[in-house]
Amino acid sequence: MIDQSWTQSRKIGFRFSFIFILLFILFKNNGAFSLLGYLTQFLATPIRQLCHWFAFHILNYRYDYAVYTNGSGDTSYDWVSLALFFTVAVLGTIIWSVVDRDRKSYNTCYYWLTAVTRYYIAFMLINYGVIKLTHSQMLPPGLGRLMEPLREFSPMGLAWTYFGYSKGYNIFVGIAEILAGFLLFRRTLVLGALITMAVSINIMTANYFFDVPVKIVSTALLILSLYLLLPHIQSLFNLLVHGRPAQLQLLERPIYARPWKNKLMIGLKVVILLVFVTQQITGLLNRHKLMGQYFKKSALYGIYFIDDDKEGRKSIPDDWMSIVFEYEGYESVRDKYYKKIDITPRIDPANKIISLNKYTFDYSVADNGDITLKKVFDDRTEVIKLIKQNPEDFELRKRGFNWIQEYPYNR
């Protein structure tokens, strides 16, 4: 049975946790509960204005109010809102403790807070796990990355390339994150929380030390996992440290006197899970559709070295050494200093015409993939040859998995 009487410190701790966790999940949902976005859209502007006021008048902190959401979860707004939630939770705890000081326990509220927390962590990690299974979060290094020297990588870009290189590693991590599904069931709560704690530590440290701007959410996943384990710490300590027999206490769900309420709880869980599964399927399909549009390959897809036998070119600069046609609108050039220059050529495959460096060329493609550019001027005709390279000859592409290695292959 659940304890019917709580200590004063436990009640105070729960009140703070209840307010802070619900505020965080409500406004830092990050797509875990799909319907929350519709419920909180009317609160978005007032909360932004409140955070802005709180930063200026309470924290004496100035930041660009226009920066709200841009892919970073660690903006000034995010940190200020976190401080605001903490302040509200402290004040709310004080008021709650005075108004409700005679209550002996919060067993029912604790169950529902735990349920919301379990589902939040599980849905968050499963969402990331699914897209890792399909290798569509950290993408394998493309042609531009293969030509990029290490000095141009940002810490986050280096991490993304490292993780994205291996499809097998993505699948492994994806499975580990999907195992957060154990949190969806009370009987496997402890197992799920232990898994999500380990997974969250890995995510959090990568975000911290590779400058990935998702530090707040990843840290919250770890803290929330530890929160779920709090009632079981003594049992786990006895088992894992002292080696003594231990029994985990199953979290009891509330049993209502009216049968329809108990059936409603089961129905609600089924509906939530069905909505989440549907969201995952449609989200994954839409993601791949957008990726197909956003990462549409160039008609001349490939890495090319520019034939530099001829000097005094007019159509393209003499110091251009290589050109990468990767995705439409995302082509680049490297000069003799290996400086990257982004370009946006217009390619007409039907008429074999390409507009490059303010000039229009006729082009032809040889059987081996080499491209010949031809530009006619009044006094001469310039012919430029682009020699195609094979990316599979690059060390990062040609070196695969090996069971047997007589020597380390460290290049």
C-alpha positions, -999 to 999 in steps of 0.1 A, spaced: 0 0 0 11 36 -6 20 56 25 -10 76 37 10 102 56 39 122 42 66 141 59 66 178 58 97 180 36 82 154 12 50 175 8 70 207 2 92 189 -24 62 175 -41 44 209 -44 75 225 -60 80 195 -83 43 195 -93 43 231 -103 78 232 -120 75 200 -139 40 208 -153 51 243 -163 82 228 -180 63 201 -199 36 225 -208 59 251 -224 89 230 -233 69 202 -249 91 199 -280 65 178 -297 62 151 -271 25 157 -266 11 167 -300 -21 182 -287 -4 206 -263 7 228 -291 -29 236 -299 -37 242 -263 -8 265 -255 -7 285 -288 -30 311 -272 -5 314 -242 26 317 -263 25 355 -268 16 363 -232 43 340 -219 69 357 -242 58 391 -230 60 380 -194 95 365 -199 106 397 -215 93 418 -186 108 393 -161 142 395 -178 143 433 -179 128 442 -145 137 412 -123 168 397 -138 181 430 -153 190 410 -184 188 424 -219 182 401 -249 168 403 -284 131 398 -279 127 389 -316 147 356 -311 121 331 -300 124 298 -318 150 290 -344 161 254 -338 180 263 -307 166 252 -273 191 273 -254 182 308 -264 180 337 -240 142 333 -240 146 296 -230 169 304 -201 147 333 -189 116 312 -191 133 285 -171 142 310 -144 106 323 -145 92 287 -141 115 282 -111 104 315 -95 67 307 -100 73 272 -86 89 286 -55 62 312 -49 35 287 -57 50 262 -32 49 288 -5 13 297 -11 2 261 -15 20 251 17 2 278 37 -33 272 21 -31 234 22 -9 228 53 -32 202 69 -32 177 40 -15 145 49 -5 133 14 -8 138 -23 -9 102 -35 -34 107 -63 -16 139 -76 17 121 -74 4 93 -95 -8 117 -122 24 138 -121 44 106 -125 22 95 -154 26 128 -172 64 127 -166 67 91 -177 49 98 -210 68 130 -216 102 113 -213 90 82 -233 74 101 -261 104 125 -264 130 98 -266 109 75 -289 104 104 -313 142 109 -316 148 72 -316 124 66 -346 141 92 -368 175 77 -358 163 43 -369 157 57 -404 190 76 -403 172 109 -409 184 130 -380 222 130 -383 226 124 -420 257 107 -435 283 132 -447 275 145 -481 299 157 -509 304 191 -494 313 176 -460 338 152 -476 356 182 -492 355 202 -460 388 205 -440 386 198 -403 393 234 -394 360 245 -409 339 222 -387 320 236 -358 319 214 -327 283 206 -334 290 200 -371 318 176 -361 295 157 -338 267 155 -364 292 142 -390 306 117 -365 272 104 -355 258 106 -390 287 86 -406 275 53 -392 240 40 -400 246 10 -376 254 34 -347 223 54 -355 202 22 -354 218 12 -321 212 46 -304 177 47 -319 168 13 -304 182 25 -270 160 56 -271 129 36 -282 134 14 -251 121 44 -232 87 28 -240 91 8 -208 81 40 -190 46 37 -205 38 8 -181 39 10 -143 54 -25 -139 85 -15 -160 88 20 -147 121 14 -129 136 -4 -158 125 23 -182 138 51 -159 172 34 -156 174 31 -194 164 67 -200 188 79 -173 217 63 -191 205 74 -226 199 110 -213 234 112 -198 249 103 -232 227 129 -250 233 156 -224 271 153 -223 273 153 -261 251 185 -261 273 201 -235 307 193 -249 299 196 -286 280 229 -283 247 215 -293 219 239 -283 196 214 -267 212 215 -232 181 225 -213 158 197 -226 185 170 -225 193 179 -189 156 179 -180 153 144 -194 180 132 -170 166 150 -140 131 138 -147 144 102 -150 160 106 -116 128 120 -103 110 88 -113 136 67 -95 135 87 -62 110 64 -44 132 34 -54 166 47 -46 169 28 -13 159 -5 -28 183 0 -58 211 10 -34 206 -21 -13 205 -44 -43 233 -28 -64 257 -16 -36 251 -39 -6 240 -69 -26 210 -75 -5 176 -88 -16 153 -58 -25 118 -55 -37 106 -26 -58 73 -10 -48 48 -9 -77 33 25 -82 -4 20 -74 -29 37 -97 -60 54 -82 -90 31 -80 -123 51 -83 -155 40 -68 -174 44 -100 -164 18 -126 -168 42 -156 -140 63 -142 -116 34 -142 -126 24 -177 -121 60 -187 -85 59 -175 -78 29 -196 -95 44 -226 -76 76 -222 -43 57 -222 -52 38 -254 -63 71 -272 -30 88 -262 -9 59 -274 -29 57 -307 -25 95 -313 12 92 -306 17 63 -329 -3 80 -357 18 112 -351 50 92 -354 40 76 -387 27 108 -403 56 128 -390 81 103 -404 64 103 -438 63 141 -439 99 143 -428 111 121 -456 89 140 -481 105 173 -470 140 158 -471 133 147 -506 124 183 -516 150 200 -495 179 177 -504 171 173 -541 203 163 -559 218 186 -584 215 175 -621 253 175 -622 257 158 -588 294 152 -580 328 165 -570 349 180 -598 384 193 -601 388 221 -626 414 216 -653 439 243 -647 461 238 -677 449 271 -692 455 305 -676 438 338 -682 403 324 -681 376 350 -684 345 330 -677 356 317 -642 384 329 -619 418 313 -624 421 304 -587 390 282 -587 403 246 -581 373 225 -575 335 226 -576 309 205 -558 274 200 -572 254 185 -544 219 198 -539 200 223 -559 210 257 -546 238 243 -524 268 242 -546 302 254 -537 337 261 -550 372 258 -535 399 281 -546 437 275 -546 438 285 -509 410 260 -503 386 287 -492 350 278 -497 328 299 -519 291 293 -521 276 296 -555 240 292 -569 244 281 -606 213 275 -627 213 242 -645 191 234 -675 196 196 -681 172 196 -711 192 221 -731 226 213 -716 230 249 -703 245 261 -670 247 297 -657 279 300 -636 297 331 -624 274 354 -644 281 335 -676 261 310 -695 279 278 -707 269 250 -729 280 217 -713 284 181 -722 289 151 -700 313 124 -710 308 87 -703 332 88 -674 313 117 -658 337 145 -668 320 177 -678 331 201 -706 320 237 -703 320 258 -735 316 296 -736 318 315 -769 332 351 -767 337 376 -796 374 369 -798 377 333 -786 360 302 -773 368 291 -738 366 254 -730 368 243 -694 370 207 -683 356 195 -650 372 162 -640 348 141 -619 361 125 -587 349 93 -571 338 99 -535 341 62 -528 378 66 -531 378 89 -500 390 71 -468 358 79 -450 338 61 -477 360 32 -487 369 20 -452 341 -2 -440 336 -26 -411 362 -52 -404 361 -82 -381 398 -88 -383 424 -60 -382 460 -70 -378 469 -33 -373 449 -2 -363 438 17 -394 440 52 -380 443 79 -407 
